[in-house]
Amino acid sequence: MTVEKHQTNLPSKLAKPAQRALAGADIFTIEQLAKWPEKDLMDLHGMGPKAMGQLREALNEKGLSFAKK
């Protein structure tokens, strides 16, 4: 089984369960993340309050935010 490596600009300190949840949803960049509503991301198995805070901060640093539903 080959594991594909993707270029990512997501926070490097993001917990492994959150990284797996995002990868499972084909989210590898901040720009892809910004296309998702916060509520939908919270519904992914492995996403918790700490990870959501890290993602929110990363979006803010790029002048982005979670999508509005």
One Martini backbone bead per residue (centre of mass of N, CA, C, O) as a GRO file, in nm:
protein
   69
    1MET     BB    1   0.094   0.037   0.025
    2THR     BB    2   0.046   0.370  -0.073
    3VAL     BB    3   0.145   0.683   0.048
    4GLU     BB    4   0.039   0.991   0.006
    5LYS     BB    5   0.187   1.301  -0.052
    6HIS     BB    6   0.115   1.623   0.077
    7GLN     BB    7   0.084   1.940   0.053
    8THR     BB    8   0.117   2.160   0.342
    9ASN     BB    9  -0.030   2.447   0.562
   10LEU     BB   10  -0.082   2.323   0.812
   11PRO     BB   11  -0.049   2.280   1.126
   12SER     BB   12   0.216   2.106   1.274
   13LYS     BB   13   0.067   2.069   1.577
   14LEU     BB   14  -0.140   1.890   1.488
   15ALA     BB   15  -0.314   1.640   1.565
   16LYS     BB   16  -0.340   1.331   1.436
   17PRO     BB   17  -0.651   1.300   1.429
   18ALA     BB   18  -0.692   1.567   1.274
   19GLN     BB   19  -0.520   1.500   1.029
   20ARG     BB   20  -0.689   1.252   0.945
   21ALA     BB   21  -0.959   1.395   0.912
   22LEU     BB   22  -0.868   1.589   0.689
   23ALA     BB   23  -0.760   1.379   0.488
   24GLY     BB   24  -1.038   1.227   0.464
   25ALA     BB   25  -1.151   1.522   0.339
   26ASP     BB   26  -0.934   1.654   0.150
   27ILE     BB   27  -0.749   1.830   0.362
   28PHE     BB   28  -0.426   2.025   0.308
   29THR     BB   29  -0.526   2.329   0.321
   30ILE     BB   30  -0.629   2.637   0.406
   31GLU     BB   31  -0.801   2.684   0.153
   32GLN     BB   32  -0.974   2.428   0.186
   33LEU     BB   33  -1.076   2.488   0.472
   34ALA     BB   34  -1.238   2.758   0.390
   35LYS     BB   35  -1.478   2.574   0.249
   36TRP     BB   36  -1.561   2.510   0.546
   37PRO     BB   37  -1.765   2.462   0.789
   38GLU     BB   38  -1.726   2.439   1.120
   39LYS     BB   39  -1.943   2.225   1.183
   40ASP     BB   40  -1.841   2.008   0.981
   41LEU     BB   41  -1.563   1.970   1.114
   42MET     BB   42  -1.667   1.885   1.400
   43ASP     BB   43  -1.796   1.610   1.277
   44LEU     BB   44  -1.524   1.502   1.264
   45HIS     BB   45  -1.331   1.250   1.339
   46GLY     BB   46  -1.083   1.413   1.563
   47MET     BB   47  -1.224   1.677   1.628
   48GLY     BB   48  -1.138   1.950   1.837
   49PRO     BB   49  -1.102   2.237   2.011
   50LYS     BB   50  -0.797   2.268   1.968
   51ALA     BB   51  -0.790   2.228   1.661
   52MET     BB   52  -0.989   2.454   1.593
   53GLY     BB   53  -0.812   2.681   1.706
   54GLN     BB   54  -0.570   2.633   1.517
   55LEU     BB   55  -0.731   2.675   1.253
   56ARG     BB   56  -0.839   2.957   1.306
   57GLU     BB   57  -0.559   3.088   1.331
   58ALA     BB   58  -0.455   3.010   1.049
   59LEU     BB   59  -0.671   3.162   0.895
   60ASN     BB   60  -0.619   3.446   1.012
   61GLU     BB   61  -0.322   3.470   0.904
   62LYS     BB   62  -0.459   3.459   0.594
   63GLY     BB   63  -0.747   3.608   0.594
   64LEU     BB   64  -0.941   3.380   0.691
   65SER     BB   65  -1.235   3.159   0.695
   66PHE     BB   66  -1.493   3.001   0.752
   67ALA     BB   67  -1.753   2.892   0.612
   68LYS     BB   68  -2.068   2.970   0.522
   69LYS     BB   69  -2.382   2.806   0.523
   0.00000   0.00000   0.00000
